[in-house]
Each structure stands twice: as structure tokens, then as C-alpha cells.
Amino acid sequence: DVSSCYFPIIQSGGKYDLRISAQSTSDPLSHDIITVSLGARYKLYCSNIARTFLVDPPKKVSAMYEVLLEVQEACLEVMQPGQQLKAVYKAAVSYLQKNGHEDLIAKLPKNLGFAQGMDFRDSTLTLSPKNGVTFRKGMVFCLSIGFSDLELTESDVSNTPNNSPVAKLKKYGLLLSDMVNITDKAPEVLTKMGKAITNVAYNVNDGGDDDDDDDDDDDDADAKLARKLAGEAENEGRRSKRLARDPSAAAEVAEGVAERERKQIEMMRRRNEERVREIARKNLKNRGKDSEEDMAEELEAYRSTRDYPPNVQPNQVKVDMANQCVILPVFGNPIPFHISTIKNVVLPDPDNATLLRINFYTAGIALGKDAPANMLKLVQKYAPYASFIREMTFRSLDGNNLVAAFRQISELRKRARAREIREMEEANLVEQEKLIRTKNERVPRLSDLTMRPVFAGRKTQGNLEAHTNGLRFISTRSEVVDIMYANIKYAIFQPCENEIMVLVHFHLKNPIMVGKKKHLDIQFFTEVVDASQAVDNGRRSMYDPDEMDDEQRERQLRKRLNQAFKDFCKKVDAVAKKNNYQLEFDIPYRDLGFMGNPHKEMVQILPTLNCLVNLTETPFFVVDLDEVDHVHFERVTYMSKAFDMILINKDFNKMPWRIDMIPNGDKDSIQEWLTDMEITYTEGPMNLNWKSILGTAKEDDRFYMTTEDDEVTEKEAGWEILRMFGREDEEEEEEDEDDSEFGEESAEEEEELEEDDDDEEAFDSEEDEESDFDADAELEEEGMDWDEMEEQAAAEDKRKRRMGEDIDEAPRKRRGGGSGRDNGGRQKKRRR
């Protein structure tokens, strides 16, 4: 049913025609700046999309592309019913003028798009600067924005790798087209393909090496990376690379670490620039929304005294459960207090009389974590100028009424708290579309599955089916859970290898209700081996025939279940694509896995294409890598055997994810994986107070910018403040190299000194045999690890204790004795 509207238009190499009537040339594709336009026709209705892909883009090109994205956002804001079509062009021009890009106005095309339907282009409904037709609900437009004939100078491409075709470009163009549906609210972008700079920019020639031919033969880069990292410790386990035994291997590792640090510094700089632009766009979209959310809702129990309950006494505590308030007598007058204003209520042990003390939320003291959110806003609003009642105490000789009031107030507070928690749970719930069941076709199904989370604390078993627009799980107790394809962010299939279960896991975009709680992760699994059975089998002999038969049956069951789940995932993927949904199952990379403690026990953490997960133990640990801003390693010292990894969320209102007690041997492989995933990291020797750090970063509007604390001291941008080693060390090394005053003359002097040293070698060797051996030289030759160093030091201490006097005399003998030639030679060594 889908056909092409026109032959795809692909342009590169400095020749760009942004008109819809353009055609691809016969020139070979150049890996620089590539524009791609595609048109599709489905059931006689047309659509269009265009993207620009940037290969090794210079800073100027990336900046122009960001301007293009912002112009598109400005145009989308005015595409509302009632607005004229020419408002789109005016919005683009106005944005360029306000932001200092007047030179780009002349680079815009003559119109910024057109209406589409059964005709590919409606010439009467173009987004030109003079079209007075108004937008109406239901119209569909192709919004096409671009810049043509943009120039690149030699200074613009000076930092570009020499082997990149971008370095030869003199002119380039940018194009971005999307289908837009006009609705009552915001316009709906129908073409969902990513267009952010991170989705279209590729750094292919970063290294500048000539090793490209070796990489072309391997199509699966992720699998290659996994094999490379896993192969590093094939013989000795994953022992830290820094403790390599072979000196040549140690040098190679040190060079790799230095190269990784250089990449991290460059990556940190790019990430800071991207985050500044992301925050600017986010603030532009959310302008005015925060003030509405921060408004406090005023409390109202009764509109007037006529609405009081009829049986209110002048000197009696009365609880009105219906209106959620407590009526308290103040100087004989009944005064209502809303239940949300009461912090707690206390009923001391009665003596001669019964006392009831009621404490209220007031300014100047800590309100506590259980305080209602609206009450926090009210206290903050009235704190500057209002007087608050902190507590009220009532006394009665007959305690029946006060005891009843105490119980009613406690019950009402409990109900109010439960209702607030329920409202918070349901606040960000998104209404899901209804499941459309597949008819007249065979439905893919997996039987005898267990679902996590469970309904009402009971084990939930049932069947999982794949229908037209989603998955449906039906339990044996007729409980139903629907998961829509459109709501699935990541789908993960984890076969059973070293675990006792095979599973499929769905990480959702918006949480759904399971029972009375909302959940963002839903999992279905089947156990291959019962855990209790596995423990009992440990007592049996390995040569027991029954034991061997059980193992054989277990292997066959494991293989059969893995294949059944794999086939089900393929069928679900096919059903989703058939109904125009994007769904693809990821499989964790076991070769990159490591042990850690994300919650309360040590588990295996496995990376996938988009996440870092542990799915076998509850609570689930799922970290979306797109939401990770930075990674910091804590407790990284040579003395510790483990370290902690902190994954900082881009939303500073959320606490970072933690993985504790990761073995030191996994640090290098984790850092290499993070570098390949283009995630920045730093490391430090101690634990940090992240609540305080994130609070400071959230309040700093220029956190990702390089600023000055005073006129002299420069503050690092972003998370560079956590870096122990980095840019300053490199600058100092460069300064040392530049400031070196030893030229050819010093080189000649050094050669003379080496000759003198060769002459003295025999004399020195005899003397060294009598004295202590050089431990540092021994370490450099053998490349010992820490255990061997400790054993060596202990043996040396014992030897010194046995030969105490001789050892003390040896240095004095060398200082006082020796020929003039020897003294002169040693003076030369000290000068070196």
C-alpha cells in the first residue's frame, strides 16, 4: 500500500538544491554534509520528510543546525487554528532578527512548506510571506525549513581531521522537513524520526589513524566491542590493567588510558555546549508554566457559618468527616480548621483531667516529609507577614469527648494522607488507548508466564498475547494488564544462561496502574530451575546417573524456553511493524556485565543498547542512558578493592542512581564502555554529598558554562569540577615541554654523561651488590601487582632487621669513601 512520491533526493559534496523539485546528481556520495528527502504515498495520501546528516561537523555547522532547529520550533508555535499561513514565515524571520542572525534571512527558501493531502503539493496553501489563508483544524502541512549557500572558511574547518571530506567544503546547505497536523492545542508533528544534533551528527574520523580498513570488516560494532573487552582478561580474569605484569603491556595500557582521558576532555566540552542549548530550549518551552504550578490552593471548609453542622456546641471539639475539618472552640466560638493544617494530635495519659494537644503546621520550623504539598506552598506564601498558631491544648474533666475527637482526627488525617498519596501516584498517568484485539488471525501467545509486579501481593501467572496495537496479559484469576506498543520505550529479551529464568521486560514511557500502584517496568518470565531444587541438588554426587539426567533435561528445557521466547519476540516485532509501530527487542551484552550493589544485594549489572539493567532481582534496576548526564566513580584509590558508580540524572530534582561495591578489576572496562557510548565520567577518592551538589547545580543558571568565581580564578564548566586529572595536567605538561631550555647542546652533554656512566658501570655494580637493591627498578622490570609488592616489602624488612648494623654503615661508606672519579660521576648523575 506504500509507494514513493518521487525518487529520493540525496545531496552532498557542496552542491545543494533545497527545492522540492530538485534531483539527485550522478556524483559519488561524499561523507560530509548530506541532505536526504523522502516522499511516500499511502492509500493515495502523500507525506514528506527531509533530514540533514552531519559527518565530522565543524563547530560552525553544528551551531547553524541548532539555529535551524530553533527556527522550526518558532514556526511550530504559530501553526494554530485562526492564524494566517504567512505568520509562519514571519515567525522565522522574527526569530532570526531577535537572535542576531539577520544574515540568514536571505538564506531561507521562498516558502517554508505547503499543504499536503491527495495532492503532494497544494500551490494555493504554501507557507509563503504573503499567503493570507488561515489555518484550520485537521489541515496537514509539510513544514520545510532550510539554509542554502552557507559558507565555510579555512578557520571554520581548522579543527576538522585532515582525512575528512568536510575539510574541502566551501559551501553547504541544511534542510529539515516534517509533517505537521493542525490541532486545537499544539501542532502535532507526525514524522517521529529524531532530528536533534545527537541523532544526525557522526564523528567518523576522530582518531585520525589509518586503521579504518580493519574496522570495515565487522558490521556489528556492539558485538565487536563486547568481544574486545571480554578478551582482555581471558587468562588471568579481569584483573586491573594498571597492574599488568608485562612492561610492554603496561605501557600499552597507559597509552590507552591517556587516549581515553583525552577523548573524555573533548567529550566533556561538547556535552557542556549541548546541555547549554538543551536547557535554553527547555526554558523557552516551559516559560510561564512553573508559575502556574507553584500557585497554592486556598483552603475552604465552609463558605459561611450557616454551613456548620447543626449540633456544634460552643465549648466542644467537633470533627466534621464530610468537610474534612475540625471545629475547635476559641473563646467560646467554634472555629473550623482544615485537616491538612494539622501536623499531629497528642492525647497524654489522663491524670485528674483529660488533655488533647493539637499541633499545626507553622512557619519557622521543619514541616516534615509527610506535610501536604499544598500546605508547604501556603506556609511559604503567608510566612512573611502572617501569624501562625503553633498548638492548641484542650482540657476536660469528662474525657469521653476528647478521646473520641482524638480518634476521629487521627482517622481523618490517615484518610487525607492516603488520598494525597493516591493523587500523587495518578498525577502523571497518561490515559492509554484501548486495546484492539486481533481477529481472523492467529495471535502470538506465550503460556504459563509469571508477571512482576504482582497483583495484591500474590504470585500472578497467566498468558501473554500480542494484538493489533498492544500486548495483553490475562492471569489465571482473570486479571488483565494491557501494554500498548506506543507506550513501550524499551523492550528487552534476556535469555537464560547463568540465571534460573528466561524473561521479557518492558520499560514504559508512561507508568500504568497494576493493582493500586503505578509501575514503569513490567516483566514476564518463566523459571527454568526452581531455586529450592537447585540447593537440594548440591548434596548429590556428580557421578550420580540421576543427577546427570537432571542436568541434561535442564539444558534441553533451557534451550527450548530460550527458543520459544525468541520466536515470540520476533512475532511481536512483526505484528508491531505491520501496524506501523516501532518495537525492537534488545538483548543484554553479557560480556560487558559486572557485579555491583544497586539496592541491597550484589547482582550482575548488564548493559544493553540503551540501558544499564538488572532484571533478575527485584526491585528492578533500569537506567535509561539517554537520561544520564554524567557518571562519577567514588572511592577510587589504590588501597580499596571496590568502588562506587554514581549515574547523575539530567533532571537535578531527582537523586542520582548508585551502584556500590563494584570490583576494581572492572573499572577500566566500564570506563572504556562509557567512552564508546559518549558518556562523560570522572573519578575521585571519597564519597560526595550529592543532595548538596545537585542543589547547587540546580540553582546555578550558568552551571555548564565556564565562568569566573572572581577576576582571577576560573570555574570549570559542568561536571569538570569533579575531575581529579585532566586539562590542567595536560597544560602543565605542554608548558614544561615548551619551557625546556635544553637544546642540541644539552643533548650532547647528555651523551657525554651516558659515556661516563658506561665507564663507571663495573665499579657501581660491585658496590650495589653490597648495598640494598633498588626496589623501584625491580618493580619497573617485573611490573609487580600490589600483593607481590607487599610480600617484597615484608621480606626486605626482615632482611634489614637481620643486617641492621651493616645496612646503616653502607650509606655512610658511600658518602664518605670512593675515588674522585666516582664522586665526579655521581655528581654528573645528580645533575641529570
N, C-alpha and C positions, 0 to 999 in steps of 0.2 A: 504493500500500500504506500510505501515511501519512495519517492523519486526525487531526482535532483532538479532544481530550478534552473541552474546554469552550471557550466563547468567550473570547478573550484578555482579560485584566483589566489595564486601564491606568488609573492614578490619578495625579492631580496637583492643584495648587491648594490644598493644605492639608487635603483630605479623603481619608483613607487608612483602608482596612479590610484588615488583613493576613490575614484568614481565607481559606481556600481556597474558601469558598462565596460570597465577595464578587463583586460585579458592577461593570462599568464604568458610570459615570454618563453622562448626556447633556450634561454641562458641557463647554465647549471645552477643549482641552488647553492647560495653562499651562506655559510654559517655565521651570520652577523645579526641583522635585524630583519625578521621575517614576518610579513603580514599574510594572514590566511583568511579568506572569506568563503563561506559555505552557504548554499541555499537549498532548502528541502521543501518538498510538496507532499502533504499528507491529506488524502481524501479531498483533493482539489484546493486545499488551503495552503498558503505559502508562508515560509518563515526564512529568517536570515540571521547569521551570526558572523562576527569577524573578531579576530584576536591578533595581537602583535606579540611575537616571541622574541625575547632579547637574549642573545648569546654573548657572554662576556661583555655586558653593557658598561660603558664608562659612566661616571657619576652624572654627567650632564644628561645622558639619555635616560637614566633611572629617574632623575628629577623631573624631566619633561613627561615621563609616563605617569608619575604621581600627579602632576598638574592635569593630565588628561583624565585620570580617574576623578579628581575633584570637580572638573568641569562637568563630567557626566552626572555626578551627584547633584550639582546645582541645577542641571536641566531636569532631572527627575523630580525635583521638589516642585516645579511649576506645572508639571503634567497632571493637572487636576481638572475635573469637570467644571466647565464655566470659563476656564482660561482660554485665551486665544493661542493658536498654533505659533504665532510669531513670538510669543513670550519665551519659548524655548531658546531661540537664537539670541534674544535679548539677555536671557539669564546667563548664557555662555559668555557673551561679550562683557556683561557687567562684572562677572566673576574675574575675568582676566584683567579688567581695568582696576578693580579694587585691590588686587593682589600683585600689582606691578608687572603684569605680563602683557602690556599693550602691544608688544612686537608680535605676539602670537595671534592676534586678531586677524591679521592678513593671511595667516597660515590655515585658517579654518576653511572648510569647503563652503560652497554657495548655499547649501541647505544641510540641516543636521538630521535628515531622515525623512520618512514618508509612511503613510498608512499602508497596511497590507491586509490582504484577505484572499479572495479567489484570484484577484489580480496581484502580481508580485509587487507592483508599484502603482499607487494611485496618484497621478500627477496633480490632481486638484487638492490633495491633502498632504502637501510637503511641509516640512518644518523649516520654512524659509523666513527671512526677516520681514516679509510683507504680507504673509498669509493671515487674514482676519477671521478665519473659521475657528469656532470654539470646540474644545474637547468635550466629548460626551462619554458617559459610562458605557463600557463594552467595546470601545474602539481599541484597535491593536495597531501599534506603530513600531517601526524599526528605527530605533534611535542610533544613529551612526555619527560618531564624532571622531575627528582626526586632525592631525597637523601634517602638512606637506612641506617639502623643501626646507627642512631644518638642517642647519649647517653644523659641521664638526671641524674644529681646528686641530692643529697638531698638539696644542697644550691640552685639549679635551681628551685626547687618546694617549697621552704620555704614560699613564699608568696601566694601559692595556697591554697584555702579553704580546710580544712581537709576532708570535705564530698565530695570532687570532686575526681572522679576516676583518674584524671591526676596525683594526688599526689603519686599514686602507680606505675606509669610508670618508667621503667628503660631505655627502648629504644623505639624509634619511627621512623616513616618514613613520608616523604612528597612526593606528586605526583601531577603533573599538566600537563594535555594533552589538546591540541586544534587542530582543523583542520585549515590548512593554505593553501591558494590558491596563487600560484606564479603569479605575475602580472608584467607589465613593471615598475611600480612605487614601492611603498612599498607593502610588502606582506599583503594579506587580511586575517584576522582571521575570519573564518566562524562560529565558535561557540561563540555566543554572551553572554553566561552566565557570570555574574560578578565573578571576581577572586581576587579583592582587599581584603585586610585584614578585612575591614569593612563588606564585603559581606559574608565571610566564618567563622568569629570568633564570638562566642557566650559566654557571661558571664552569666552562669545559676546560679551559687552558690555564687554570690557576697555577699549576706547578711549573709550567714552562719546560718540563722534561720531554724527552723523546721516547717515552715509554708507552705511547698511545697504542702502538701496534699490539702490545701484549694484552691490552685490555679489550681490544675489539673482538677477540675470540670468545669472550664469555658474555653471554647475553644476560644472565641472571646476576646482577650486581650484588643483590642482597645475599644470595647463596654463596657467592664468592667471598664476600666479607665474612660470613659466618665460618666458612672453611678456613680462611686465613687466621682468624682469631682463635679458632679451636685448635689449629695445628701448631700454635706457638708452644703448647705445653703437652705434647704428645707423650714424651718420655718421662718427664720429671713432674707432671702435674702442672697446674697453673701457678708456678712459683713466680714471685715478683721479678720483673725483668731487670730491675735496678740491682739485683743481687746475682747477676749472671756470672757463671764460673769462667767462661771463656773470655779473655780480654778483648778479642776482636768482636765477639757478640756483644759485650758490654759497650764497646764504642759505637756499634751499630744501633743499639738500643738508645744510647744517649743522644745520638743524632736524630733518631725518630722522635724522641721526646721533645727535643729542641724545635724540630719542624712542626710538631703538633702545637707547641706553645705559640709559634709564630702565626699559625693558622687561627688559633684562638684569639689572639690580639686583633687580627684583621676582622675576624668574625664578630668580635665584641663591638668594634667600631661600626660595622654595618648594621648590627642589631640595634644599637643605640639610635641610629638615624631612622631605621624603620619604626621603632617604638615611638619616637617623637611624632612621626607622621600619623601613626595609628591613633595615638592619644588625641592629636589635633582633630582628626575626623570624628572620633567618638564624642569629643566635647561639643563639636559642631552639631551632631545629631541630637545629643541629649540636652541641648541648651533649653532651659525653661522647664524641663521635666523634673529635675531634682527638687526645685522649689515647691512643686505641687505635692511630691511625695513626702516632704518634710512638714507639711501642714498638719497640725494637731487637730483632732476631732473633739469638739467640746462635749462634755458630759451633760446629759439631761435626764433626770429621773422622773420628774413631774413638770408639767407646764405651769401649773398653779397649785395653790393649797387645796383647791376644790377636788383635785385628783387624788388626795391622800386616801388611804384605806379608811373605812368608816369607823373602825374600832381602835383608833390610835388614842392612847392615854397621854396626858401631859407629862408624867414622870415615869415613863416606861420605855424600855428598849424594844423596838419592834423591827422585825425583819420582813421585808416585802420580797418574796421569792420571784414573783411575776415581773416586777420592775427592776430587779437586781439592785436593790439599795437597802440600807439600814437606816432606820429613823431613830435618832438619838435625841434625848431631851437636853436642851441647853437653856438654863434659867427658866424651866417650865415650858419652853416652846419646842415642839417637835421639828427637828431639822434633818432632812434626808441627806445621806452620804452614799454616793455610788460605791458599789462593791470593789471597783478597780482602784479606789483611793485608799483602801485598807491594806496595810502591809502585813499585819498579823494580828491575832487576837489571843489574849492570855487569860486564863482562869486560875488564879492562885488557889492554893489549898485554903478552904474556909476556916476562919477562926471564930470570932463572935459574929461576924457578918461575912457575906459573900462579896468578893470583888471581881469586877470584869474590866480588864485594861485593853483598850483598842489603840494600836499604833498605826499611824498614817504615813504615806509617802510624802516626804518634805524635802526642800532644797537644803543643801549644805551637808548632807550625809549620803553615804553609799546606798543606792536604791536596791541593789542586789540583782542577780541574773534572772530572777523569777518575776521581776516587775513588768507589767504590761507595756508594750512598745508605745502605745498612745499615751500612757501615764508619764513615761520618760519625756516625751515631747511637751506635754502640758507643764511639767515641773520646770523644764528648761525655758519654756515660754514665759511663765509667770515669776520665775525666780528673781529677776532684777528688781521688781517693785512690789510684789505681793507678800503678805504674811501667811505663814502656814501653821496649821495645828499639827503638832507632833504626836500627841497622845491624849486620850481621854479615859478617865477611870470612873467607874460607877460602883456604888456600894448599896447593898440591900440586906436587910435583916432576914427577909424571906428569899432564899437563893434559887427557888424554882424557876422564876422568870429569867434570871441571868444565865443559869445553866442551859435552859432551852435556847436562849439567844446565842450563846456561845456555840452550841452545836449547829444551829441554823446558819450562822455566819461562816463557820468552817466548811459546811457543806456547800454554801453558795460560792465561796472562794474556790473550792475544788472544781465546781462546775464551770465557773468563769475561766479558770486556768485551762481546763480541758477544751473548752470551746475555742480559746485563743490558739492553743496548740494545733487544733484541727484546722482552723482558718489559715495558720501559717503553713501547714502541710499542703493545703489545697490552693495556696496563693498563686504559685507559679505553674499550676496544672494547666495544660492546654487541651481543649476539647478534641478528642480523636474522632476521625471519620469512622463511619460504621463499616464493619467487615462485609465484603461482598463474597459470598460463598461461590465456589466454582461448581457449575452444573454441567452435566453431559460430558464430563471428562474425568479421567482417573486422577484423584487427588494424592499428591505425595504425602506419605504418612510415616511417622516413627512411633512405635508402640512401646509400652512398658517403660516410660520415662519418669524420672523424678524431677520435680521443679524446685528450684530455690530462687527466691524466698518462698516459704511455705505459707499456707492459709492457717491462721489461728493456732500456730504452734504445732501443727500436726504434719506428718510426712505426706506430701502431695504427689500422688502418682497418677499417670494418665497417658494420653496420646497427643502428639503434636501434628497438625495438618497445615499444609501450605495452600492458601486460597488466592483469589484474584489480586487483592490489594493488601494482604497481610497473613499472618500466622495465627492459628487458634489452638490453644491448649485446653483440652477437656479432661478434667480429673475424674477419678472413679466415683467421686461424690457429686458429680455434675457441676463442679465449679469451673468457670470459664475465664480465660485470660486471652485477650486479643492483642497482638503486637503488629502494628501497621508497618509496611515496608518503608513508608515515608518518614516514620519516626525512628528508624534504626540508623544510628550513626556509625557503629562498627559491629560487624558480625565476626565472631572468632570460632573456629573449629579446632579443638585440641585433641588429637588422637591419644590413645592410651599407650604409653611406652614404659615409663617408670612409675606411673600412678596406678590407682586402683579404679579409675573411672575414665570414660570417654565422654566428651561433653561438647555442646554448642552453647555459646554465650552471646548475648545481645546487649550492647551498651547503647542506650537510647538518647535521643536528642532532648526529649521532654519526659519527665517522670510520669509513670502511670500508677494507679492505685491497685495494690494487691492486698486484699482484705481491707484493713483500716489504715494502712500505711502506704506512702508513695515510695516507689523504687525506681532507680535509674539503671539498674543492672538485673537482667532476668537470665536464668541459666536452666538448661535441661541436660540431664546426664543419666548414664546407666553405669552401675558398678560392675566391674569385671570380676573382682575378688572381694569377698566380704572381709572387712578388716579383722574381725574376731577370728575368722577361719585362718587367716594368714598368721596370726600369733600362735594358734594351736599347732599349726604345721611345723613350727620351728623346732619342736621336740622330736620329730621323726627323723629317721636315718636317711641320708642322701641316697643310699643304695636300696631303699625300700621300693619294691615294684609298684606298690600303690601310689607312693609319692611321685614316681616318675610318670605314671599315668595321669595323675592330677596335674602335673606341670604341663604335660602335653595337651590335655584338654583346656587348660587355661590359656596356653599360647594360641590354640585354634579359636577359642572364644574371643580372645583379644583381637585377633586378626579379622574375624567375622564381624565384630561390632565396629571396628575401625572402618571397614569397607562399607557397612550399612550406613553409618553416619556420613561418610564421604559421599556416597551416592545421593543421600538425602540433600546434602548441601548443594550438590550440582543441580538437582531438580528444582530446589528453591530458587537458585540463581537463574535458571532458565525461565521459571514462571514469572519472576520479577521483571526480567528483561522483556518478556513477551508482553507484559502490561505496562511497559515504559517506566519501570522503577530501577534505580541503580542500587544493586546489592551484591557485594562480593565478600566472601569469607576469607579471613586471614588465618594463617597457621603460625603459632609462635616459633621463634628461632631458638631451639634448644641449645645449640652450640654457643649462643651468646648469653645463656642464663647464668645466674649467680644466686648464692644464698644470702638471705637478709631477713630482717625482722620489721615488717611494715606495721604490725599491730601488736600482738603479744606472743608470737611464737616464730621460730625460724622456718621459713618457707623458701621455695625456689621462685625467684623473680625471672620472668621470661619477657623479652621484648618482641613485639610484633611490628608490622609496618608502620602503625600509627600510635601504638600504645606501649605501656610498660605494665605488665599484668601478673597477678597470681590468682588463678581461678579455681584451684582445687580446694582451698580452705576458705572458710567464712570468718569475718566479713571479707567480701571480695576486695581486691586491690587493683584498681584500674586507673591509670594515669594517662590522660589524653595528651600526647606530646605537643599538639597544637596549642594547648593551654599553658605549657611550661615556658616561663620567661627565662629562667636561668637555673643552673644546678651548682650547688656548693657542697664540697666534701669537708666534713668536720672530723676532728681528732686524727688528722693525718700527721703522724710522727713516725720516726724510725723505731721507737720503742714499742708502740702499740701493735697488736696483732689484727685489729679490726678498725674500721672507720664507719662513719655515718654519711648518708647521702641525703641532701635536702633539695627537693624539687620545688622551686618558687613559682607560684601561680601568677599569671598576668594580672589577675584581679587581686589587688593588695588587700581587699577586705576579707579574703579567705586565707586561712593559715596554710603554709606550705605542706606538701607531702613529705613524710620521713621514711627512710629505710635504714634501720640501725644494724650494727654488728655485721657489716659486710667484710669478709676476709680480705686482708691486704693484697693477696695474690691476684684478686680480680680487678684491682684499681686501674691498671694500665689498659686492660681490655675494655672496661667501661668507658674510660676517657676517650679511647680511640673510636668506640661506637658513637659516643656523643658528638665527637668532631665530624664523623661521617654523616650524622643526622643534622649537622649545622645547629647544634645547641651549645651555647657557651657554658663554661664551667670555671670555677675557681676552687681553691682548697686552702684550709687553714688548720692550725693545731688545736683549736678549742671549740667548745660549743658556744653558740651565739643566742642572744635573746631576740628571737625572730618577731615577736609581737611588737617590741620597741622599734626594731629596724624597719618593719613594714609600715608602722605608724609614721615614722619619719619620712619614708619614701612616698607615702600617700599624700602627705602634706606638702611635699616639695614639687611644685609645678615644673621645675627645671631639673628633675632628677636625672633624666637621660641626656642632659646637656653638660658640656664642660664649662664650668663656671669658676669664679674665684671667691674663696672664702674671705680674703682680704685683698689688698692691692698687690700682694706678692705671691701668696700661696694659691695654687690651682687645685680645684676639686675635681676628682676623676668623674667621668660621666658614667651613670648607670651602676652596674654591679662591678665595675673596675675597682671600687673601694674595697672589695673583698680579696683582691689579687695580692698574693704574697710576692710572686715573681712575675715579671712581665716587662712592660715598656721601659720602666726606669732602668732595669738591669741592662737591657739592650742598649739604651742610650749611653750608659756608663761605659759599656764595652766599646762602643763606637768612639767615644771621646778618648778612651785610653789608646785606641789604635791611631786616632788622628793626632793626638798629642805626643806620640812617641818620637823621640829625637834621635833614635839610633838608626842611622842610615847605612851606607856601604862601609863607612869606617868602623862602625860598631860591629858589623858582620865580620870584618877582617880580624878585629880584636877577639871576637868570639872564637874564630877558627884557631887563633894562636893559643887561647886558653884551653881549647879542646886538645891541641897537641901536647901542651904541658900536662894536662890531665892524663893523657895516654902514657906519658913517661913516668908518672907517679903511680900508675895503676898497680904495679907489682908491690911497691912499698906500702901502699894503702891497704892492699888485700891482706898482707901479713898482719898489719895492725888490727884490721877489722876482725880477723879470726880470734884475736884475744879479747876483743870488746863485745858488747851486746850487738846482736844482729838488728838490722833496721826493719822494724815491723811494717812500716808503711810500704817499703819496697816489696816486702814479701806479699802484702795484700794486693799491690798492683800486678804482680806477676801471676798470682793464683786466682785472683778475683773471688776471695772467700766470702761466704754469707755470714750473717750475724752469729749463728750458732758456732761456726768454726772460729770466728774472731774471739768469742767469749772463751772457748776452750784454749785457744792460743794464749790469750792474756792470762788465764789461770796457770798454765804451765810456766809462763815467763815469770809470774810472781813467785811460784815455788822455787824456780831456779835462782832468782835473786836472793830469796831468803837463805838458801843453802850457801851461796857465794857472796854474802853481804860485804865483807871487807874488800875482796878483790874487785868487786864492782865499783865500790866507792873510790878505789885508788886509780882505776883505769882512766876516768876522765881527767884526774889531776895529772897523771903521767902524760896524757896527750897535750894538756895545756902547757905544762912546763917543759917537756922534752921535745926532741925532734930536731932535725938539722935545719939549717937556714933555707935550704931548697924546699923542704917540706912546709916550713912556715910560709914561705912565699907562695907556694902552690895553693895552700889553703886560703890565703888572703885573696888570691885570684878567684877561687871558688866563691868566697863570700861576696865579692864584687858582682859576680854573675848572679 
